[in-house]
Amino acid sequence: MAEVIAKSKYIRISPQKAQEIVLLLRGKTPQEALQVLKNVYKRPARHVAKTIASALANVRSRKLEESNFRFKTLVVEQGPMLKRSRAASMGRAVSVLHRTSHIKVILTDEWDKK
């Protein structure tokens, strides 16, 4: 019973956009997920792939068998927002919110092996 965690924090990508990529990976193994992400032409895919690769590297560093592991959780959470102002008409300023994301991957070797 082993669990491996990898996190990427404060990524300058909207959590909604990163969540689209994560939904593609439901029901896949980490190795299959990396193959899928190689062919996805969206910016968040690179960050999700790096986080999954980091989790697999953590498995290897513990000297465990990589093929036994599956996703326990693969989640994108909202990080802090960078608040900026942009000039608008009539001397006003409107706020611009730059959203950030936290990607969390937990791999486990406890799964239904049927």
SVG drawing of the C-alpha trace seen along z (x, -y; Angstrom):
<svg xmlns="http://www.w3.org/2000/svg" viewBox="-16 -61 31 71">
<polyline fill="none" stroke="black" stroke-width="0.4" points="0.0,0.0 1.9,-3.0 0.8,-6.4 2.9,-8.9 2.0,-12.6 3.1,-15.3 2.0,-18.9 2.5,-21.9 1.5,-25.1 0.9,-28.7 0.7,-27.8 -0.4,-30.9 -3.3,-29.1 -7.0,-29.4 -8.3,-26.4 -11.3,-26.0 -8.9,-25.5 -6.7,-23.0 -9.8,-21.1 -10.7,-20.5 -7.5,-18.6 -7.8,-16.6 -11.3,-15.4 -9.7,-13.8 -7.6,-11.5 -10.5,-9.9 -10.1,-6.1 -6.6,-6.0 -3.3,-4.8 -0.6,-7.4 1.4,-6.0 -1.7,-6.2 -2.4,-9.7 1.1,-10.9 0.6,-9.4 -2.7,-11.2 -1.2,-14.5 1.5,-14.4 -1.2,-14.8 -3.2,-17.5 -2.4,-20.9 -3.4,-23.0 -1.2,-24.9 -2.4,-23.3 -1.6,-19.9 2.2,-20.5 1.8,-21.4 -0.5,-18.4 2.0,-16.1 4.9,-17.5 3.1,-16.9 2.1,-13.3 5.7,-12.6 6.9,-14.0 4.6,-11.5 6.0,-8.6 9.5,-9.8 8.6,-9.7 7.5,-6.1 10.8,-5.2 12.8,-7.0 11.1,-4.8 12.2,-1.7 8.5,-0.6 7.0,1.0 5.6,-1.8 3.0,0.4 1.2,1.2 0.2,-2.4 -3.1,-4.1 -4.6,-7.6 -6.2,-8.0 -6.8,-11.7 -6.0,-14.0 -7.4,-17.4 -7.0,-21.1 -7.6,-23.6 -7.8,-27.4 -4.8,-29.3 -4.5,-32.9 -5.5,-35.5 -3.2,-38.3 -5.2,-41.5 -4.3,-44.1 -6.0,-47.2 -6.5,-48.2 -7.4,-51.6 -11.0,-52.1 -12.9,-54.9 -13.7,-58.1 -10.7,-57.8 -11.9,-54.7 -10.0,-51.6 -11.3,-48.1 -9.9,-45.1 -8.3,-42.2 -8.0,-38.9 -5.1,-36.6 -6.1,-33.2 -3.6,-30.6 -3.9,-26.9 -2.7,-24.1 -2.4,-20.7 -2.3,-17.7 -1.7,-14.1 -1.9,-11.2 -0.9,-7.7 -1.7,-4.5 -1.0,-0.8 -4.3,0.2 -6.8,0.6 -9.2,3.3 -6.9,5.5 -9.6,7.5"/>
</svg>
